[in-house]
Amino acid sequence: MARQILSFERVSTRLGGDTIFDELSFAADEGEFLCILGPSGCGKSTSLRLMGDLLPVQGGRVTVDGKAPAEAWRSLAYVFQSPRLVPWRTALGNVVLGMELRFDRMAKAAMEARAAELLALVGLARDAHKYPGMLSGGERQRVAIARALAVDPRIVLMDEPFSALDLNTRRRLRAELIAIWQRTGKTIVFVTHDIEEALVLADRILLLSNKPTRVLETLSITAPRPRDIAASDDLRGQRARLHDLFTRLEAEPAAA
């Protein structure tokens, strides 16, 4: 049986007087690709902040790799919607930066060798010398993924990392991300509001409700990868169900 690596147990959170979570519970297994899907403003990104100890847990319990979030930061790495690269460092230098901030005793040559290996993994072996301004949006996001992997996390938290990219680039990066995940065996928690993206990527999808947020439904996606939604009756049926649930969520009155 897979080991549980992340859990929310009856978690409650309020921000600015607004109840975001009211006894929210879910878990992720080691090595799982978990997508958190939900309408805008439901707290998807907030859940990642709680995992990373960027927000305090006000009620209930969050555990990450068997520890409280404040103790588990070495188990985590982030990939955000914006790549957040340092403009005066090359692609290689940006990947090295992640290691410099995490590993104070690692030799620079070892960092650069690891950074070069990871840039090759994400398809940028020939672009290590380029600065962010010389890279496309998709290439910059590949550098961000390599930087996250460079610190050897057990869990990679991804907050809508492809949403600012064009459709073709998003599709290409989804396929590349699956290949990287399969090769590295990392646990990935991926936040998205895109139904098709979740269906293409996830082992399991958590559909969150409007606030105060709860898990509305959990879907296990067993279709083999790579996935073609148009060619799969099962995936088309799950897409239709999720679209129906989203339509209902959008019709609900806002919480007071």
TITOR-768805 format. One record per residue: y, z, x of N, C-alpha, C, O in turn. Coordinates in steps of 0.1 Angstrom, whole numbers. Example, Ala and Ser with C-alpha at 12.3 -4.5 7.8 and 13.67 -1.06 7.14 Angstrom:
! residues 2
[[-57,78,132],[-45,78,123],[-33,78,132],[-33,85,142]];
[[-22,71,128],[-11,71,137],[0,79,129],[11,80,134]];
END
This chain:
! residues 256
[[-12,0,8],[0,0,0],[13,0,9],[13,6,19]];
[[23,-7,4],[35,-8,12],[42,6,11],[41,13,2]];
[[49,9,22],[56,22,23],[70,20,17],[77,11,20]];
[[74,30,9],[87,30,3],[97,33,14],[96,43,21]];
[[108,25,16],[117,27,26],[131,30,21],[140,34,29]];
[[133,29,8],[146,31,3],[145,36,-12],[137,30,-19]];
[[152,46,-16],[151,50,-30],[164,56,-35],[172,63,-27]];
[[167,53,-47],[178,60,-55],[171,68,-66],[163,63,-73]];
[[174,81,-66],[168,90,-76],[179,96,-84],[185,106,-80]];
[[180,91,-96],[190,97,-106],[204,98,-100],[210,109,-101]];
[[208,87,-94],[221,87,-87],[233,86,-96],[233,77,-105]];
[[243,94,-95],[255,93,-103],[267,92,-93],[268,98,-83]];
[[276,83,-97],[288,80,-89],[300,77,-98],[299,69,-108]];
[[311,83,-95],[324,80,-102],[334,75,-91],[335,81,-80]];
[[342,65,-95],[353,60,-87],[365,59,-95],[365,52,-105]];
[[376,66,-91],[388,65,-98],[387,69,-113],[394,63,-121]];
[[379,79,-116],[377,83,-129],[367,75,-137],[365,78,-149]];
[[362,64,-131],[353,55,-138],[339,58,-134],[336,59,-122]];
[[330,60,-144],[316,62,-141],[309,49,-138],[308,40,-146]];
[[305,48,-125],[298,36,-121],[283,37,-123],[277,28,-130]];
[[277,47,-118],[262,50,-120],[261,63,-127],[267,73,-124]];
[[251,63,-136],[248,75,-143],[233,77,-143],[226,72,-152]];
[[228,84,-133],[213,86,-131],[206,73,-129],[196,70,-135]];
[[211,65,-119],[205,52,-115],[193,55,-106],[194,62,-96]];
[[182,49,-109],[169,50,-101],[163,37,-98],[161,29,-107]];
[[159,35,-85],[151,23,-81],[147,26,-67],[151,35,-60]];
[[138,17,-62],[132,19,-48],[130,5,-43],[128,-5,-50]];
[[128,4,-29],[124,-8,-22],[113,-4,-12],[113,7,-7]];
[[104,-13,-11],[93,-12,-1],[96,-18,12],[104,-27,13]];
[[90,-13,23],[92,-18,36],[88,-33,36],[77,-36,32]];
[[96,-41,42],[93,-55,43],[97,-63,31],[95,-76,31]];
[[101,-57,20],[104,-64,8],[118,-71,9],[127,-67,15]];
[[118,-83,1],[131,-89,-1],[135,-86,-15],[130,-92,-25]];
[[144,-77,-16],[149,-72,-29],[163,-77,-32],[172,-76,-24]];
[[164,-84,-44],[177,-88,-48],[183,-79,-59],[175,-76,-69]];
[[195,-75,-58],[202,-67,-68],[211,-77,-75],[221,-82,-70]];
[[209,-79,-88],[216,-89,-96],[223,-82,-107],[217,-73,-113]];
[[235,-87,-111],[241,-81,-122],[255,-87,-124],[260,-94,-116]];
[[261,-83,-135],[274,-89,-138],[285,-83,-129],[283,-73,-123]];
[[296,-90,-129],[308,-85,-120],[312,-71,-124],[313,-68,-136]];
[[314,-63,-114],[319,-49,-117],[309,-39,-120],[312,-28,-124]];
[[296,-43,-120],[285,-33,-124],[281,-23,-113],[274,-14,-115]];
[[286,-26,-100],[283,-16,-90],[273,-21,-80],[267,-13,-72]];
[[271,-34,-79],[261,-39,-70],[265,-36,-55],[257,-30,-48]];
[[277,-39,-51],[282,-36,-38],[283,-21,-36],[281,-16,-25]];
[[286,-13,-46],[287,1,-45],[273,7,-41],[273,17,-33]];
[[263,1,-46],[249,6,-42],[247,4,-27],[241,13,-21]];
[[252,-7,-21],[250,-8,-7],[259,2,1],[254,7,11]];
[[271,5,-4],[279,15,2],[273,28,2],[274,36,12]];
[[266,32,-8],[259,45,-9],[247,45,1],[245,55,8]];
[[240,34,2],[229,33,12],[234,35,26],[228,42,34]];
[[246,30,29],[252,30,42],[261,42,45],[267,42,56]];
[[261,51,36],[270,63,37],[285,60,38],[292,67,44]];
[[288,49,32],[303,45,31],[309,52,19],[321,52,18]];
[[301,56,10],[306,64,-2],[296,76,-3],[284,75,0]];
[[301,88,-7],[293,99,-9],[284,98,-22],[289,92,-32]];
[[273,104,-21],[264,105,-33],[269,117,-41],[268,129,-36]];
[[274,115,-53],[279,126,-61],[269,133,-69],[271,145,-73]];
[[258,127,-72],[247,133,-80],[234,125,-77],[234,113,-75]];
[[223,133,-78],[211,127,-74],[208,125,-59],[214,133,-52]];
[[200,116,-56],[196,115,-42],[193,101,-37],[187,93,-45]];
[[199,97,-26],[196,84,-19],[189,87,-6],[193,95,2]];
[[177,80,-4],[170,82,9],[169,68,15],[166,58,8]];
[[171,67,28],[170,55,36],[161,57,48],[164,65,56]];
[[149,51,48],[140,52,59],[136,67,60],[134,72,71]];
[[135,74,49],[130,88,49],[141,98,52],[138,110,53]];
[[154,93,53],[165,102,57],[176,101,47],[177,92,39]];
[[186,111,47],[198,109,40],[206,98,46],[205,96,58]];
[[215,91,39],[222,80,44],[230,83,57],[231,75,66]];
[[236,95,58],[244,99,69],[235,100,82],[240,99,93]];
[[222,102,80],[213,103,92],[206,90,95],[199,89,105]];
[[207,80,86],[199,68,87],[207,55,92],[202,44,90]];
[[219,57,97],[227,46,100],[221,36,110],[224,24,110]];
[[213,42,119],[207,33,129],[196,24,123],[192,14,129]];
[[192,27,111],[181,19,104],[187,7,97],[180,-1,92]];
[[201,6,96],[208,-3,88],[216,-13,96],[221,-10,106]];
[[218,-25,90],[228,-34,95],[233,-42,82],[226,-43,73]];
[[246,-46,83],[253,-53,72],[255,-67,75],[258,-71,86]];
[[255,-75,64],[260,-89,65],[269,-90,52],[264,-89,41]];
[[282,-92,54],[291,-92,43],[294,-106,38],[289,-116,44]];
[[302,-107,28],[306,-120,22],[314,-128,33],[312,-140,34]];
[[323,-121,40],[330,-127,51],[323,-123,64],[318,-112,65]];
[[322,-133,73],[314,-130,85],[320,-119,94],[313,-113,101]];
[[333,-117,93],[340,-107,101],[337,-108,116],[334,-98,122]];
[[339,-120,121],[337,-122,135],[351,-120,143],[361,-121,137]];
[[349,-115,155],[361,-113,164],[365,-127,169],[358,-134,176]];
[[378,-132,166],[381,-145,169],[382,-148,184],[381,-160,188]];
[[384,-138,193],[386,-141,207],[373,-140,215],[372,-140,227]];
[[362,-138,207],[349,-138,214],[341,-150,209],[342,-154,198]];
[[332,-155,218],[323,-166,215],[313,-161,205],[312,-149,202]];
[[305,-171,200],[293,-167,191],[284,-157,199],[280,-147,193]];
[[281,-160,211],[273,-150,219],[280,-137,220],[274,-126,219]];
[[293,-137,223],[300,-124,225],[301,-116,212],[301,-104,213]];
[[301,-123,200],[302,-116,188],[288,-109,185],[288,-98,180]];
[[277,-116,189],[264,-109,187],[263,-98,197],[257,-87,193]];
[[267,-100,209],[267,-89,219],[275,-77,214],[271,-65,216]];
[[286,-79,207],[295,-68,203],[287,-59,194],[289,-46,195]];
[[279,-64,185],[271,-55,177],[262,-45,185],[261,-33,182]];
[[256,-50,196],[248,-42,204],[257,-32,212],[253,-21,215]];
[[269,-37,217],[277,-28,224],[281,-16,216],[282,-5,221]];
[[284,-18,203],[288,-7,194],[276,3,191],[278,14,188]];
[[264,-2,192],[252,5,188],[244,11,200],[239,22,199]];
[[244,4,211],[235,7,222],[244,10,235],[247,0,241]];
[[247,22,238],[256,25,249],[249,24,262],[256,24,273]];
[[236,24,263],[229,23,276],[222,10,278],[214,9,288]];
[[223,0,270],[217,-12,272],[225,-21,282],[237,-22,281]];
[[218,-27,292],[225,-35,302],[230,-47,295],[225,-53,286]];
[[242,-52,301],[249,-63,295],[240,-76,296],[240,-84,286]];
[[233,-77,307],[224,-89,308],[213,-89,297],[210,-100,292]];
[[208,-78,294],[198,-77,284],[204,-80,270],[197,-86,262]];
[[216,-75,268],[223,-78,255],[225,-93,254],[223,-99,243]];
[[230,-99,264],[232,-114,264],[220,-122,262],[220,-132,254]];
[[209,-117,268],[196,-124,266],[191,-123,252],[186,-133,246]];
[[192,-111,246],[188,-109,232],[197,-117,223],[192,-123,213]];
[[210,-117,225],[219,-125,217],[216,-140,217],[216,-146,207]];
[[213,-145,229],[209,-159,230],[196,-162,222],[195,-172,215]];
[[186,-153,222],[174,-155,215],[177,-155,200],[171,-163,192]];
[[186,-146,195],[189,-145,181],[197,-157,176],[195,-162,165]];
[[206,-162,185],[214,-174,181],[204,-186,180],[206,-195,172]];
[[194,-186,189],[184,-197,187],[176,-195,174],[173,-205,168]];
[[173,-183,170],[166,-181,158],[174,-186,146],[167,-191,137]];
[[187,-184,146],[195,-189,135],[200,-203,136],[209,-208,129]];
[[195,-210,146],[198,-224,148],[211,-227,155],[217,-238,154]];
[[216,-218,163],[228,-220,171],[227,-219,186],[236,-215,193]];
[[215,-223,191],[213,-221,205],[223,-229,213],[227,-225,224]];
[[228,-241,208],[237,-250,215],[252,-246,213],[261,-252,218]];
[[254,-236,204],[268,-232,200],[272,-218,205],[282,-213,201]];
[[264,-212,214],[267,-199,218],[280,-197,225],[286,-187,224]];
[[285,-208,231],[298,-208,238],[310,-210,229],[321,-209,234]];
[[308,-213,217],[319,-217,208],[325,-204,202],[318,-194,199]];
[[338,-205,199],[346,-194,193],[345,-197,178],[342,-208,173]];
[[347,-186,170],[346,-187,155],[354,-199,149],[349,-205,140]];
[[366,-201,155],[374,-212,149],[368,-226,151],[373,-235,145]];
[[358,-227,160],[352,-240,163],[339,-241,154],[333,-252,155]];
[[336,-231,146],[323,-231,138],[326,-234,124],[337,-230,119]];
[[317,-240,116],[318,-241,102],[316,-227,95],[312,-218,102]];
[[319,-227,82],[316,-214,75],[302,-210,76],[299,-198,77]];
[[293,-220,74],[279,-216,74],[274,-212,88],[266,-203,89]];
[[280,-218,99],[277,-214,112],[282,-200,115],[275,-192,122]];
[[294,-197,110],[299,-183,113],[290,-173,106],[288,-162,111]];
[[285,-176,94],[276,-167,87],[263,-165,94],[257,-154,94]];
[[258,-176,101],[246,-175,109],[249,-165,121],[240,-157,124]];
[[260,-166,127],[264,-156,138],[263,-142,132],[258,-133,139]];
[[269,-140,120],[269,-126,114],[255,-122,112],[252,-110,114]];
[[246,-131,108],[232,-127,106],[225,-123,119],[218,-113,120]];
[[228,-131,130],[223,-128,143],[228,-115,148],[220,-107,154]];
[[241,-112,145],[247,-99,150],[240,-87,143],[237,-77,149]];
[[237,-89,130],[230,-78,123],[216,-76,128],[212,-64,130]];
[[209,-87,131],[195,-85,137],[195,-80,151],[185,-74,155]];
[[206,-82,158],[207,-77,172],[205,-62,174],[200,-58,184]];
[[208,-55,164],[207,-40,165],[193,-35,160],[191,-23,159]];
[[184,-44,158],[171,-42,154],[170,-32,142],[163,-21,143]];
[[176,-35,131],[176,-26,120],[162,-27,112],[155,-37,114]];
[[159,-16,105],[147,-17,96],[151,-24,83],[143,-30,76]];
[[164,-22,79],[169,-27,66],[182,-35,69],[191,-30,76]];
[[183,-47,63],[195,-55,64],[201,-55,50],[194,-60,40]];
[[213,-51,49],[220,-51,36],[230,-63,36],[238,-64,45]];
[[228,-71,25],[236,-84,25],[243,-84,12],[238,-84,1]];
[[257,-84,13],[265,-84,1],[271,-97,-2],[282,-101,4]];
[[264,-105,-10],[269,-118,-14],[273,-127,-2],[284,-132,-2]];
[[264,-128,8],[268,-134,20],[271,-149,20],[277,-155,29]];
[[266,-156,9],[267,-170,8],[277,-175,-3],[278,-187,-5]];
[[283,-165,-9],[291,-169,-21],[303,-177,-18],[308,-184,-27]];
[[309,-176,-6],[321,-183,-3],[318,-197,3],[327,-204,6]];
[[305,-201,4],[301,-214,10],[299,-224,-1],[297,-221,-13]];
[[300,-237,3],[297,-248,-6],[282,-248,-10],[274,-242,-3]];
[[279,-255,-21],[265,-254,-27],[255,-259,-17],[244,-252,-15]];
[[257,-270,-10],[247,-275,-1],[245,-265,11],[233,-263,15]];
[[255,-259,16],[254,-250,27],[247,-237,22],[238,-232,29]];
[[250,-233,10],[243,-221,5],[228,-224,4],[220,-215,8]];
[[224,-235,-1],[210,-239,-3],[203,-239,11],[192,-234,13]];
[[210,-245,21],[204,-245,34],[202,-231,40],[192,-228,46]];
[[212,-223,39],[212,-210,44],[201,-201,37],[195,-192,44]];
[[200,-203,24],[189,-195,17],[175,-198,24],[168,-189,26]];
[[173,-211,26],[160,-215,32],[158,-209,46],[148,-204,50]];
[[169,-209,54],[169,-204,67],[167,-189,67],[160,-183,75]];
[[174,-182,57],[172,-168,56],[158,-164,53],[153,-154,59]];
[[151,-171,44],[137,-168,41],[129,-169,54],[120,-161,56]];
[[131,-180,62],[123,-182,74],[126,-171,84],[116,-166,90]];
[[138,-166,85],[141,-155,94],[135,-142,89],[129,-135,97]];
[[135,-140,76],[129,-128,70],[114,-128,73],[108,-117,76]];
[[108,-139,70],[93,-140,72],[90,-138,87],[79,-132,90]];
[[98,-142,96],[95,-141,110],[97,-127,115],[90,-122,124]];
[[108,-120,110],[111,-107,115],[105,-95,108],[103,-84,113]];
[[101,-97,95],[96,-87,87],[105,-76,83],[101,-65,79]];
[[118,-78,84],[128,-68,80],[128,-66,65],[124,-75,57]];
[[132,-55,60],[135,-52,46],[149,-58,44],[158,-54,51]];
[[151,-66,33],[164,-71,30],[167,-67,16],[159,-69,6]];
[[179,-61,14],[185,-58,1],[197,-67,0],[207,-66,7]];
[[196,-76,-10],[206,-88,-11],[213,-87,-24],[206,-88,-35]];
[[226,-85,-24],[234,-84,-36],[238,-98,-40],[243,-105,-32]];
[[237,-102,-53],[242,-115,-57],[245,-114,-72],[240,-105,-80]];
[[254,-123,-77],[255,-125,-91],[250,-138,-96],[252,-143,-107]];
[[243,-145,-86],[238,-159,-89],[223,-158,-92],[215,-155,-84]];
[[220,-162,-104],[206,-161,-109],[197,-169,-101],[186,-165,-97]];
[[200,-182,-99],[192,-191,-91],[189,-186,-77],[178,-187,-72]];
[[200,-181,-71],[198,-176,-57],[188,-164,-57],[180,-164,-48]];
[[189,-155,-67],[179,-144,-67],[165,-149,-69],[156,-144,-63]];
[[163,-159,-78],[150,-164,-80],[144,-172,-68],[132,-171,-66]];
[[153,-178,-61],[148,-185,-49],[144,-176,-38],[135,-178,-30]];
[[151,-165,-36],[150,-156,-25],[140,-144,-27],[133,-141,-18]];
[[140,-138,-39],[135,-124,-40],[120,-123,-41],[114,-132,-47]];
[[115,-112,-36],[101,-107,-40],[103,-101,-54],[94,-101,-63]];
[[114,-94,-55],[116,-86,-68],[131,-86,-70],[140,-85,-61]];
[[135,-87,-83],[149,-87,-88],[151,-75,-96],[144,-72,-106]];
[[162,-67,-93],[167,-57,-101],[179,-62,-109],[189,-65,-103]];
[[178,-62,-122],[189,-66,-130],[196,-54,-135],[190,-46,-142]];
[[209,-53,-131],[217,-41,-135],[225,-44,-147],[229,-55,-150]];
[[227,-33,-155],[235,-34,-167],[250,-33,-164],[254,-31,-153]];
[[258,-34,-175],[272,-30,-173],[273,-15,-171],[263,-8,-173]];
[[285,-11,-167],[287,3,-165],[287,11,-178],[291,6,-188]];
[[283,24,-177],[276,31,-166],[263,24,-163],[254,23,-172]];
[[260,21,-151],[250,11,-147],[236,18,-146],[234,29,-142]];
[[227,10,-152],[212,14,-151],[205,1,-147],[210,-10,-148]];
[[192,3,-144],[183,-9,-142],[179,-14,-155],[171,-7,-162]];
[[184,-26,-159],[181,-31,-172],[167,-37,-172],[159,-36,-182]];
[[163,-44,-161],[150,-50,-161],[146,-52,-146],[155,-55,-138]];
[[133,-51,-143],[128,-55,-130],[119,-66,-131],[109,-66,-139]];
[[121,-77,-123],[112,-89,-123],[106,-91,-110],[113,-91,-99]];
[[93,-92,-109],[85,-95,-97],[84,-110,-97],[80,-116,-107]];
[[88,-117,-86],[87,-131,-85],[76,-134,-75],[77,-132,-63]];
[[65,-140,-81],[53,-143,-73],[51,-157,-69],[42,-161,-62]];
[[60,-166,-73],[59,-180,-70],[60,-182,-55],[68,-176,-48]];
[[52,-191,-50],[52,-193,-35],[65,-199,-30],[72,-206,-38]];
[[68,-197,-18],[80,-203,-11],[76,-215,-3],[65,-215,2]];
[[85,-225,-2],[98,-226,-8],[97,-228,-23],[88,-235,-28]];
[[107,-223,-30],[107,-224,-45],[116,-235,-50],[127,-237,-46]];
[[111,-242,-59],[118,-253,-67],[118,-248,-81],[108,-250,-88]];
[[129,-243,-86],[130,-238,-100],[127,-249,-110],[120,-247,-120]];
[[132,-261,-107],[130,-272,-117],[116,-276,-118],[112,-281,-129]];
[[108,-274,-108],[94,-278,-108],[84,-267,-113],[72,-270,-113]];
[[89,-256,-116],[80,-244,-119],[83,-239,-133],[94,-235,-137]];
[[73,-240,-142],[74,-235,-156],[78,-220,-155],[86,-215,-163]];
[[71,-213,-146],[73,-198,-146],[88,-195,-142],[94,-186,-148]];
[[92,-201,-131],[106,-199,-126],[116,-203,-137],[126,-196,-138]];
[[114,-214,-143],[123,-219,-154],[124,-208,-165],[134,-205,-171]];
[[112,-203,-169],[112,-193,-179],[119,-180,-175],[126,-174,-183]];
[[117,-176,-162],[124,-164,-158],[139,-167,-157],[147,-158,-160]];
[[143,-179,-153],[158,-182,-153],[163,-181,-167],[174,-176,-169]];
[[156,-187,-177],[161,-187,-190],[162,-172,-195],[172,-169,-202]];
[[153,-164,-192],[153,-150,-196],[165,-143,-190],[173,-135,-197]];
[[168,-145,-177],[179,-139,-171],[192,-144,-176],[202,-136,-178]];
[[193,-157,-179],[205,-162,-185],[208,-156,-199],[219,-153,-202]];
[[197,-154,-206],[199,-147,-219],[203,-133,-218],[212,-129,-226]];
[[198,-126,-209],[202,-112,-206],[216,-111,-202],[224,-103,-206]];
[[220,-121,-193],[234,-121,-188],[244,-124,-200],[255,-118,-201]];
[[240,-133,-209],[248,-136,-220],[250,-124,-229],[261,-121,-234]];
[[240,-116,-231],[241,-104,-239],[250,-93,-232],[258,-87,-238]];
[[249,-92,-218],[257,-83,-211],[272,-87,-212],[281,-78,-213]];
[[275,-100,-211],[289,-104,-212],[295,-102,-226],[307,-100,-227]];
[[286,-101,-236],[291,-99,-250],[293,-84,-253],[299,-81,-263]];
[[288,-75,-244],[289,-61,-247],[303,-57,-245],[310,-62,-236]];
[[308,-48,-253],[322,-42,-251],[323,-34,-239],[313,-28,-235]];
[[334,-35,-232],[336,-27,-220],[335,-12,-222],[339,-7,-233]];
[[329,-5,-213],[328,10,-214],[342,16,-214],[351,12,-207]];
[[343,26,-222],[356,33,-223],[359,41,-210],[369,47,-209]];
END
